[in-house]
Amino acid sequence: MIQTAQDKKLRYQICCEKLPLAVYREVAAHLRQVEGVETGLIPQQSQHFDYTQSQVGGLWVEYSEQVNPGARQQVDRILAYYSDRFGPWEPS
C-alpha cells in the first residue's frame, strides 16, 4: 500500500483513571460514529489489581489530518461530555 501526504493520520492516547470498562466502550462507540474517526481500547498494563481503577489502560483516537473541522469539534464535544461526568482525560 502506498501512503501519500493525504494519508497522514493524527493519533493520540488518553485515559480517565476511574472510568469503568463499560463507559470506555460507550465512548469508543460514540466516537466511531463521527465520520473519519477510528478508536479503540488500550489494555490495562498494571500488574496490580485495584478495584477503584479502570480495567482499561486508555483509549486511542485516530483521524486523518485532512478530516473536516466539524469532525474534530464533534470529537472534542464527545470527550468533554464524558469528562464532565467522570473526570478529566489525561494523556496515556
Residue pairs with C-beta under 8 A, 6 or more apart in sequence:
6 64
6 66
7 64
8 64
8 65
8 66
9 62
9 63
9 64
9 65
10 62
10 63
10 64
10 65
11 60
11 61
11 62
12 60
12 61
12 62
12 91
13 42
13 58
13 59
13 60
13 61
13 91
13 92
14 58
14 59
14 61
14 79
14 89
14 90
14 91
14 92
15 42
15 54
15 56
15 57
15 58
15 59
15 89
15 90
15 91
15 92
16 54
16 82
16 83
16 86
16 87
16 88
16 89
16 90
17 53
17 54
17 87
17 90
18 52
18 53
18 54
18 86
18 87
19 27
19 54
19 56
19 82
19 86
19 87
20 54
20 55
21 54
21 55
21 56
23 82
23 86
24 41
24 54
24 56
24 59
25 41
27 39
27 59
27 78
27 79
27 82
28 39
28 40
28 41
28 59
30 78
31 37
31 39
31 61
31 75
31 78
31 79
32 38
32 39
34 71
34 74
34 75
34 78
35 67
35 68
35 71
36 63
36 64
36 67
36 68
36 71
37 61
37 62
37 63
37 67
37 71
37 75
38 61
38 62
38 63
39 59
39 60
39 61
39 62
40 59
40 60
41 56
41 57
41 58
41 59
41 60
42 56
42 57
42 58
42 59
42 60
42 92
43 56
43 57
44 53
44 54
44 55
44 56
44 57
45 57
46 53
46 57
57 92
58 92
59 92
61 75
63 71
63 72
63 75
79 89
82 89
83 89
